[in-house]
Amino acid sequence: MPFDLTDCQFLGPALPEPFVRFELENELTKLKLLPKTTGQEGRELKEVWEVYRRHLAQLAVRGGPVRVRNHAIEPIVPTLGYKNIQQAAQVETREGRESGGYLLVSNDGTAKLRVWVTAFDEDIDAPAKRGQAYRFSHLRVAQRVLLASGERVGLLSNGVELRLLISGPARLAGRVVPGPRLEAKPRYTRLLPAALGPGPAGGRQGRAGPGR
């Protein structure tokens, strides 16, 4: 399975296109973060992906946030290197108290990854409620919470997309948008454990981005 991410959009300065195209795979391979696609590890990766595709297929054309969490997030918790998923408390941001989403927690409880979910196929970039300003979209809420929490990376999913968010010192430094039909993008899911897994540079600190 070639590490070809041309069907994904890389937005923001954290992951510039030249770095993604020419350096990202080598950097992840050098750090031994990129899952192998051959041998026993490759077979296990393929099996995990097939199971994940079946979970996504069960979402079909409907489902609330809990159903999206159950089918788009929970099946890949072990693949990302975490043990379980917990409801997170609200977080104080410059707009007041906002949703902290969920936390994926590592075996020893020291590494955590924040994720948010919406109803199936809900517009992530639009205001979460009618009449609200753009700054209250799911994406902007996630951005503010990451900044307020001092966390580098997070995930946001509507069951169709699974966006990787990269937070900078003062704003969202980048995001990876896999585009529609998440179930058809196994190469993207190879990137997620490398960028989001727990460890010295993973979880709350984050691995994504050149020079990190």
Secondary structure as UniProt FT lines:
FT   TURN            6..7
FT   STRAND          9..11
FT   TURN            13..14
FT   HELIX           17..22
FT   HELIX           24..30
FT   TURN            31..32
FT   HELIX           39..59
FT   TURN            60..61
FT   HELIX           65..68
FT   HELIX           69..73
FT   HELIX           74..76
FT   HELIX           77..80
FT   STRAND          84..87
FT   STRAND          91..93
FT   TURN            94..95
FT   STRAND          96..98
FT   STRAND          102..105
FT   TURN            107..108
FT   STRAND          112..117
FT   TURN            120..121
FT   TURN            124..125
FT   TURN            130..131
FT   HELIX           134..136
FT   HELIX           138..149
FT   STRAND          153..157
FT   STRAND          162..167
FT   STRAND          172..177
FT   HELIX           182..184
FT   HELIX           186..196
FT   TURN            200..201
FT   TURN            203..204
FT   TURN            210..211
//
